[in-house]
């Protein structure tokens, strides 16, 4: 789960810094040298920001796991069984939605059922409690083609 706005903030800072350097420094060679030094400094800062982002992500995952384990060690059976029950219900509703979107086009047009299409946004919303229970925290990796 990457924090998306950090990259845009750094890009904006680098762009504004380069604009300020080009406006204030009249010597083109000195301006290029300062621009290069500024971009190098910001690239180093970007690496440390990414490291901090990974640490924050790891800490969030550890906190989530501690919460789940604390729920498992409770004596109250209702709270112990609630998360798995919600995940099961989420999978049931998701499966019904997926199957109905595949089977309804097969139904005769006389029944008044048009040709529905599967909306992926609805599918993901329905499946999100089950995916969260399984440990999937985001779909950014698959969306961008990563593994």
C-alpha positions as CSV (number, residue, x, y, z in Angstrom):
1,X,0.0,0.0,0.0
2,X,2.0,2.9,-1.2
3,X,1.1,6.4,0.0
4,X,0.3,8.0,-3.4
5,X,0.5,11.7,-2.5
6,X,4.2,11.6,-1.4
7,X,5.5,11.0,-5.0
8,X,3.4,13.9,-6.3
9,X,4.6,16.2,-3.6
10,X,8.2,15.5,-4.3
11,X,7.7,15.9,-8.1
12,X,6.0,19.3,-7.4
13,X,8.9,20.4,-5.1
14,X,11.5,19.5,-7.7
15,X,9.6,21.3,-10.4
16,X,9.1,24.4,-8.4
17,X,12.7,24.4,-7.2
18,X,14.0,24.1,-10.8
19,X,11.7,27.0,-11.8
20,X,13.0,29.2,-8.9
21,X,16.6,28.4,-9.8
22,X,16.0,29.3,-13.4
23,X,14.3,32.6,-12.5
24,X,16.8,33.8,-9.9
25,X,20.1,32.7,-11.4
26,X,21.0,34.5,-14.6
27,X,24.2,32.5,-15.5
28,X,23.0,29.5,-17.5
29,X,26.0,27.3,-16.5
30,X,25.6,28.1,-12.8
31,X,21.8,27.6,-13.1
32,X,22.3,24.1,-14.6
33,X,24.9,23.2,-11.9
34,X,22.5,24.3,-9.1
35,X,19.6,22.6,-10.8
36,X,21.6,19.3,-11.0
37,X,22.7,19.6,-7.3
38,X,19.1,20.3,-6.2
39,X,17.7,17.4,-8.2
40,X,20.5,15.1,-6.8
41,X,19.6,16.2,-3.2
42,X,15.9,15.6,-3.8
43,X,16.6,12.2,-5.3
44,X,18.4,11.3,-2.1
45,X,15.5,12.6,0.0
46,X,13.1,10.6,-2.2
47,X,15.0,7.4,-1.3
48,X,14.7,8.2,2.4
49,X,11.0,9.0,2.0
50,X,10.4,5.7,0.3
51,X,12.2,3.9,3.1
52,X,10.1,5.7,5.7
53,X,7.0,4.8,3.6
54,X,8.0,1.1,3.7
55,X,8.6,1.3,7.4
56,X,5.1,2.8,8.0
57,X,3.5,0.2,5.8
58,X,5.3,-2.6,7.8
59,X,4.2,-1.0,11.1
60,X,0.6,-0.9,9.9
61,X,0.7,-4.5,8.9
62,X,2.2,-5.6,12.2
63,X,-0.5,-3.6,14.1
64,X,-3.2,-5.3,12.0
65,X,-1.7,-8.7,12.8
66,X,-1.5,-7.9,16.5
67,X,-5.2,-6.9,16.4
68,X,-6.2,-10.1,14.6
69,X,-4.2,-12.2,17.1
70,X,-5.7,-10.4,20.1
71,X,-9.2,-11.1,18.7
72,X,-8.3,-14.8,18.4
73,X,-7.2,-15.0,22.0
74,X,-10.4,-13.5,23.3
75,X,-12.8,-15.6,25.3
76,X,-15.8,-13.9,23.8
77,X,-16.9,-16.2,20.9
78,X,-19.0,-13.6,19.2
79,X,-16.1,-11.2,18.5
80,X,-13.8,-14.2,17.7
81,X,-16.1,-15.4,15.0
82,X,-17.3,-12.1,13.5
83,X,-14.4,-11.4,11.2
84,X,-14.4,-14.9,9.5
85,X,-18.2,-14.7,9.3
86,X,-18.1,-11.3,7.5
87,X,-15.4,-12.7,5.2
88,X,-17.5,-15.7,4.3
89,X,-20.6,-13.5,3.7
90,X,-18.5,-11.3,1.5
91,X,-17.4,-14.2,-0.6
92,X,-21.0,-15.5,-0.9
93,X,-22.3,-12.1,-2.1
94,X,-19.4,-11.7,-4.5
95,X,-20.0,-15.2,-5.9
96,X,-23.7,-14.5,-6.3
97,X,-23.0,-11.2,-8.1
98,X,-20.4,-12.8,-10.4
99,X,-22.6,-15.8,-11.3
100,X,-25.7,-13.7,-11.8
101,X,-23.8,-11.4,-14.2
102,X,-22.7,-14.4,-16.1
103,X,-26.1,-16.2,-16.1
104,X,-28.5,-13.4,-16.7
105,X,-27.4,-12.9,-20.3
106,X,-28.3,-16.5,-21.0
107,X,-31.8,-15.9,-19.8
108,X,-34.4,-15.3,-22.5
109,X,-35.1,-11.7,-23.5
110,X,-38.8,-12.4,-22.9
111,X,-38.2,-12.4,-19.2
112,X,-37.3,-8.7,-19.4
113,X,-33.7,-9.2,-18.4
114,X,-31.4,-7.1,-20.4
115,X,-27.7,-7.8,-20.9
116,X,-26.0,-6.7,-17.7
117,X,-22.3,-6.3,-17.6
118,X,-20.1,-7.0,-14.6
119,X,-18.9,-3.8,-13.0
120,X,-15.5,-4.4,-11.5
121,X,-15.8,-1.6,-9.0
122,X,-18.9,-3.3,-7.5
123,X,-17.1,-6.6,-7.6
124,X,-14.1,-5.3,-5.7
125,X,-16.4,-3.5,-3.1
126,X,-18.2,-6.7,-2.5
127,X,-15.0,-8.8,-2.2
128,X,-13.1,-6.2,-0.1
129,X,-14.0,-7.6,3.4
130,X,-12.9,-11.1,2.4
131,X,-9.8,-9.8,0.7
132,X,-8.9,-7.7,3.8
133,X,-9.4,-10.8,6.0
134,X,-7.0,-12.7,3.8
135,X,-4.4,-10.0,4.1
136,X,-4.8,-8.2,0.7
137,X,-4.4,-4.5,1.5
138,X,-4.4,-3.1,-1.9
139,X,-4.6,-3.9,-5.6
140,X,-2.0,-1.4,-6.7
141,X,0.6,-4.1,-7.5
142,X,-1.7,-5.9,-9.9
143,X,-3.1,-2.7,-11.4
144,X,0.4,-1.5,-12.3
145,X,1.4,-4.9,-13.6
146,X,3.7,-5.8,-10.7
147,X,3.7,-9.1,-8.8
